[in-house]
Amino acid sequence: MKRIALFSLMAVLAMLTAPVFAHSASTSYLAIEPPAGREATFTWRIALRDLDALLDLDGDGDGRLTWGEVVDRQQDIAQLAQRSLALADADRGDMCMTAFDAPRWQRIDASGYLVLSGHSVCAASAARLQLTYRLFAGIDPSHRVLVRLPGSTQPAALAPGSTLTLSTTATTRSTEGTPAQGFGAMFGDGVLHILGGLDHMLFLVALMLPAVVQRRDGRWFARADLRAALLQVAWIATAFTVAHSVTLGLASFGLVRVPAAVIEPLIAFTVLAAALNNLLPVVTTRLAFAAFIFGLIHGFGFAEVLAPLGLPPLALAQALLAFNLGVEGGQLIVVAVSFALLALARHWRGYPRWILGGGSAALALLACAWIIERVFNLSILPA
């Protein structure tokens, strides 16, 4: 039993700490105008934080990225864009000449984006154009570009290193060989964002740590019947899902807007509160209610994903449904794996001290570091 407990502890710690040093799941946005003959025009929006992660744009190292620092690196940004986005004649294989206009800055909700307008011209009129996307290739496989296709409101999703074929004929401007499009694209993006959202996952895990044990006379004991623990976890996950679905929908349709500078520290605070409650139990019987209240905050954390697409209301509703289902699918994976590991380890005598106590203390320290970083715009943890 001790070996099983130690294995479970190591697995949980590995799952939780591995993403700390990784670039979190990110998205860029590409809108392509209907290709005509040998030419195609497009608009590409890239989050400034993603560019900073790739090019270290913060020249003075003060942790505050200014537009002046971005402008100073225009040449490096242009070279990165040329390497990351390319169009070619899909039948002949000839590369098209791509040029980008001067970058512009755009604020969408509370996030800053670099906007690159560009056009590609091929040597001859092409029936099909092949788009190749390489941003974050070999660095972050979870990154995606959401592509607004000509004549369609349903986006396609491309991973780094993927290609997309566009037809230039007047009658059908379709796509071929798209890895994911429409509902599937947004569902997959939702899965990636919850799995890359370490703060969201750790909040859930913090609530689950005490689920497989129960407190009597000031001490923790393993639950003999896991059905009660599973029911508690189910209520927690359901309440969290309902809550963040509500605020995600409100924010995506622009009905309620909360700046990221407010939401991000609050999300870190929810992790801290859940962890401290495990160390000094205050809320012991209404964890699902706590998950619902804090889930309302977490929902705003996903809102910025859909806003830059600029979809009409019906298409936005479809994208929101698919994205939200993807988030829930990824969340279900986290809950199922975490619960199975914690259930295996619950009979270990060291569970209360090392997994519940030590794990909660580690989560509290990490949440404190996040709060300091997000409130004061500092870099404490390795990027």
Secondary structure, 3 states (H helix, E strand, C coil): CHHHHHHHHHHHHHHHHHHHHCCCCCEEEEEECCCECCEEEEEEEEEHHHHHHHHCCCCCCCCCCCHHHHHHCHHHHHHHHHHHEEEEECCCCCECEEEECCCEEEEECCEEEEEEEEEEECCCCCCEEEEEECCCCCCCCCCEEEEECCCCCCCEEECCCCEEEEECCCCCCCEECCCEECHHHHHHHHHHHHHHCHHHHHHHHHHHCCCCEEEECCEEEECCCHHHHHHHHHHHHHHHHHHHHHHHHHHHCCCCCCCHHHHHHHHHHHHHHHHHHHHCCCCCCCHHHHHHHHHHHHHHCCHHHCHHHCCCHHHHHHHHHHHHHHHHHHHHHHHHHHHHHHHHHCCCCCHHHHHHHHHHHHHHHHHHHHHHHHHHCCCCCCC
